[in-house]
């Protein structure tokens, strides 16, 4: 039986789910799959009346895809990309980046930072979204005018055209599928520059490598749009790698099953290969003009090793749009958050007060926060967000009767309970079994440019153990 946290689901009682034959590393079964913020819930289709089907989800709009659009990772993967030319965006964002020069940590320059545009809730600060109305033909309209965002001209001239280009790809997502036609969509806007120092010596740190993560902290980010408007030619590597958050397998020991003996280096490597693809995964090359759209509920992702081959600083600049799940109550939009401050500023300026005097009055009254206060809160949020959001491990979502036990393995959100005990029991039962080590090794960043998940699966047992020890010591 699978333990289900109902707090992960919309509270109106309607849940979007997919029924399919699911192939695991060591077996397969017919499953219900429910994609949520924290986990992909999977359980046997005939395991009781947990769900009652009430109908089919409305068909997705058929909007014309740009030429060269490609799906990555096979028919069960919600990762799509195309090439898009939006030349006006780089000039606008470069000007804004030069004006703000906001570099909270050495490798990041924040150009439009959602962590500085938040509203307080009982659980902590939450990003403030822009509201877009989507027409039947797939044309978005930004709502709110001067109150659409803290930087309304960038929301209009950057976020809007990127969303317009991405909508045909967003309409292709199925895990979960989004209601788009004639709907209001909430989107969080971000622009960022990843900076890689120049290579000055053989020992210089002229590389960047990301960790597995999903986007959003307190927000329900269902899908992500990334548009790379600048990629310096000196940067090599840096593909985006994706791995599905669906369970890789359900390993049993004792009365339940002893399939854990079949799980290891060779079966994992076969499951990740394109011809088998039992574990949904892919990698997407990134260049200037790449528009990438993917399901944040289905996929964990990371940036593979990116190397600066020149002596000067190089960067990869992108716009990110975080599409909020419309199945959950909407967040407080920008127009609502900014309305009071806007009216107060207009009233004070009508009295002949200067811009700086109005700003001082608003900060003193608490109507708006100072730049210093905004950055202090941002730094605290960034520190929290930079922690790993999950890992490949065993989860405690399966309970059984009898003398055996199961553990569901795969990429697990850090808020969910781990199950180290069952994996340790398997190791004790069969000391030569190395399945746990290779599962944990999937968390390691690859050491070589151009390698991803396959790198650790090409190592022998002693090499994997050494890499894990090095990682634990960091």
Secondary structure, DSSP 8 states (H G I E B T S, - for coil): -B---GGGS-TTS----EEEEEE-SS-EEEEEEEE-SS-EEEEETTS-SS----------------TT-EE-S-TT--EEEEE---HHHHHHHHHHHHHH-EEEETTEEEEE-GGGSEEEETTEEEE--EEEEE-TTS-EEE-SGGGSSTTHHHIIIIIHHHHHHHHHHHTT--TT----TTEEEEEEEEEEEEEE----STT---EE----B-S-SSS-EEEEEEEEEEE-TTEEE--EEEEE-S-SEEEEETTS--GGGG-SHHHHHHHHSTTT-SS-EEEE---TTEEEEEETTTEEEEE--EEE-SSS-EEEEEEEEEEE-TTS-----HHHHHHHHHHHHHHHHTTT--HHHHHHHHHHHTSS--HHHHHHHHHHHHHHHTS--EEEEEES-B--SSS-EEEEEEEEETTS-B-HHHHHHHHHH-TT--HHHHHHHTTS--SSTT--THHHHTS-HHHHHHHHHHHHH-
